[in-house]
Amino acid sequence: MIKSVLEDKIRVYDYFNYFIIDSEHILVKIYEEDKEIFTVKMELRIGKLEVVEVS
């Protein structure tokens, strides 16, 4: 589910790691060549993950 949301928004990245904050929120760290390029906060809304913040 996380991967499909990322692929809809970001075309090129090497890998990601994620941290489940609670039953509705996930933080995703996105990397390219072992360097962090984005942190994305996602929220589960009505059974679908939505991006709510990018830093």
Backbone as a chain_set.jsonl record, in Angstrom:
{"seq": "MIKSVLEDKIRVYDYFNYFIIDSEHILVKIYEEDKEIFTVKMELRIGKLEVVEVS", "coords": {"N": [[0.821, -1.186, 0.0], [1.907, 1.316, 0.827], [4.026, 1.529, -0.994], [2.674, 1.709, -3.481], [1.369, 4.196, -3.245], [3.599, 5.901, -3.048], [4.774, 5.455, -5.574], [2.874, 6.604, -7.203], [3.297, 9.273, -6.703], [6.088, 9.874, -6.698], [8.589, 9.484, -9.01], [11.239, 8.477, -9.171], [13.225, 6.762, -6.962], [15.347, 5.08, -4.617], [14.9, 3.393, -2.331], [12.74, 2.91, 0.559], [11.972, 3.496, 4.024], [9.756, 2.89, 6.723], [7.781, 4.148, 9.478], [5.419, 3.306, 11.786], [3.254, 5.382, 13.312], [0.77, 5.544, 14.686], [-2.545, 4.082, 14.603], [-3.478, 5.48, 12.418], [-1.481, 7.049, 11.225], [1.587, 7.312, 9.399], [5.076, 7.593, 9.018], [7.295, 8.071, 6.373], [10.471, 7.541, 5.174], [12.347, 8.456, 2.436], [14.786, 7.386, 0.192], [17.673, 7.964, -1.865], [20.432, 6.607, -3.339], [21.538, 5.992, -0.759], [21.082, 8.353, 0.59], [18.944, 10.435, 2.352], [16.103, 11.803, 0.873], [13.475, 12.726, 1.088], [10.961, 13.12, 3.613], [7.909, 11.757, 4.289], [4.703, 12.257, 5.521], [1.991, 10.221, 6.09], [-1.509, 9.528, 6.085], [-4.108, 7.406, 7.109], [-7.115, 7.323, 5.584], [-10.388, 6.549, 5.404], [-9.789, 3.898, 4.612], [-7.744, 4.338, 2.766], [-4.439, 5.369, 1.989], [-3.182, 8.625, 2.362], [-1.138, 11.336, 1.386], [-0.053, 13.723, 3.66], [1.844, 15.509, 4.439], [5.052, 16.737, 3.421], [8.499, 16.76, 3.843]], "CA": [[0.0, 0.0, 0.0], [2.813, 2.47, 0.876], [4.773, 1.585, -2.257], [1.821, 2.187, -4.583], [1.171, 5.637, -3.055], [4.853, 6.558, -3.417], [4.976, 5.373, -7.015], [1.966, 7.567, -7.827], [3.761, 10.64, -6.439], [7.521, 10.026, -6.942], [8.961, 8.59, -10.105], [12.544, 7.843, -8.996], [13.813, 6.651, -5.633], [15.978, 3.765, -4.476], [14.183, 2.588, -1.343], [12.12, 3.671, 1.638], [11.719, 2.884, 5.32], [8.59, 3.53, 7.311], [7.552, 4.058, 10.908], [3.992, 3.429, 12.081], [3.07, 6.23, 14.494], [-0.426, 5.017, 15.35], [-3.403, 3.356, 13.66], [-3.849, 6.323, 11.28], [-0.376, 7.849, 10.703], [2.839, 6.642, 9.045], [6.158, 8.416, 8.481], [8.059, 7.329, 5.38], [11.737, 8.149, 4.765], [12.628, 8.043, 1.072], [16.237, 7.487, -0.028], [18.303, 7.751, -3.162], [21.873, 6.395, -3.127], [21.789, 6.041, 0.69], [20.883, 9.706, 1.092], [17.526, 10.745, 2.526], [15.685, 12.927, 0.028], [12.183, 13.206, 1.56], [10.182, 12.461, 4.646], [6.502, 11.93, 3.944], [3.741, 11.839, 6.531], [0.782, 9.707, 5.463], [-2.631, 9.296, 6.996], [-5.096, 6.46, 6.608], [-8.446, 7.937, 5.555], [-11.397, 5.697, 4.771], [-9.132, 2.744, 4.007], [-6.794, 4.734, 1.734], [-3.352, 6.224, 2.469], [-3.074, 9.932, 1.709], [0.007, 12.151, 1.788], [-0.528, 14.94, 4.337], [2.964, 16.435, 4.624], [6.332, 16.351, 2.86], [9.595, 17.639, 4.293]], "C": [[0.878, 1.267, 0.0], [3.518, 2.625, -0.464], [3.911, 2.121, -3.399], [1.536, 3.686, -4.464], [2.431, 6.389, -3.465], [5.059, 6.557, -4.919], [4.025, 6.283, -7.786], [2.508, 8.982, -7.738], [5.219, 10.879, -6.844], [7.938, 9.017, -7.999], [10.273, 7.851, -9.861], [12.961, 7.91, -7.532], [14.387, 5.247, -5.511], [15.21, 2.859, -3.503], [13.559, 3.499, -0.298], [12.048, 2.825, 2.898], [10.512, 3.592, 5.911], [8.48, 3.244, 8.797], [6.066, 4.273, 11.151], [3.841, 4.2, 13.39], [1.9, 5.731, 15.321], [-1.305, 4.372, 14.282], [-3.79, 4.18, 12.428], [-2.671, 7.023, 10.601], [0.902, 7.029, 10.502], [3.83, 7.698, 8.571], [6.98, 7.55, 7.543], [9.299, 8.138, 5.016], [12.102, 7.577, 3.402], [14.086, 8.357, 0.765], [16.592, 7.296, -1.492], [19.806, 7.697, -2.914], [22.273, 6.595, -1.662], [21.683, 7.436, 1.293], [19.378, 9.968, 1.193], [17.152, 11.952, 1.676], [14.342, 13.515, 0.466], [11.763, 12.452, 2.808], [8.732, 12.778, 4.344], [5.653, 11.433, 5.115], [2.471, 11.438, 5.8], [-0.266, 9.443, 6.525], [-3.605, 8.335, 6.336], [-6.474, 7.099, 6.738], [-9.378, 7.044, 4.747], [-10.742, 4.562, 3.975], [-8.116, 3.057, 2.929], [-5.718, 5.618, 2.36], [-3.288, 7.509, 1.654], [-1.854, 10.657, 2.244], [-0.539, 13.421, 2.424], [0.585, 15.953, 4.536], [4.232, 15.86, 4.002], [7.388, 17.313, 3.378], [10.923, 17.067, 3.863]], "O": [[0.605, 2.195, -0.761], [3.598, 3.728, -1.006], [4.392, 2.917, -4.206], [1.468, 4.378, -5.48], [2.347, 7.405, -4.155], [5.479, 7.567, -5.482], [4.334, 6.691, -8.906], [2.215, 9.81, -8.6], [5.557, 11.976, -7.29], [7.657, 7.825, -7.874], [10.417, 6.709, -10.297], [13.036, 8.989, -6.945], [13.963, 4.332, -6.218], [14.913, 1.707, -3.816], [13.814, 4.703, -0.272], [12.062, 1.595, 2.841], [10.275, 4.767, 5.627], [9.003, 2.252, 9.305], [5.514, 5.304, 10.767], [4.252, 3.725, 14.449], [2.031, 5.521, 16.526], [-0.844, 4.14, 13.165], [-4.37, 3.637, 11.488], [-2.836, 7.546, 9.499], [1.248, 6.174, 11.318], [3.468, 8.594, 7.81], [7.325, 6.419, 7.883], [9.19, 9.29, 4.597], [12.159, 6.359, 3.23], [14.565, 9.457, 1.041], [15.924, 6.584, -2.241], [20.383, 8.626, -2.349], [23.243, 7.295, -1.371], [22.156, 7.663, 2.407], [18.636, 9.749, 0.236], [17.8, 12.996, 1.747], [14.095, 14.699, 0.234], [12.155, 11.306, 3.029], [8.369, 13.941, 4.164], [5.861, 10.334, 5.629], [1.936, 12.202, 4.997], [0.039, 9.177, 7.688], [-3.889, 8.445, 5.143], [-6.943, 7.381, 7.84], [-9.17, 6.82, 3.555], [-11.095, 4.306, 2.824], [-7.66, 2.148, 2.236], [-6.023, 6.505, 3.157], [-3.334, 7.486, 0.424], [-1.571, 10.592, 3.44], [-1.368, 14.115, 1.837], [0.315, 17.129, 4.776], [4.462, 14.652, 4.046], [7.199, 18.529, 3.356], [11.968, 17.654, 4.143]]}, "num_chains": 1, "name": "protein.A"}
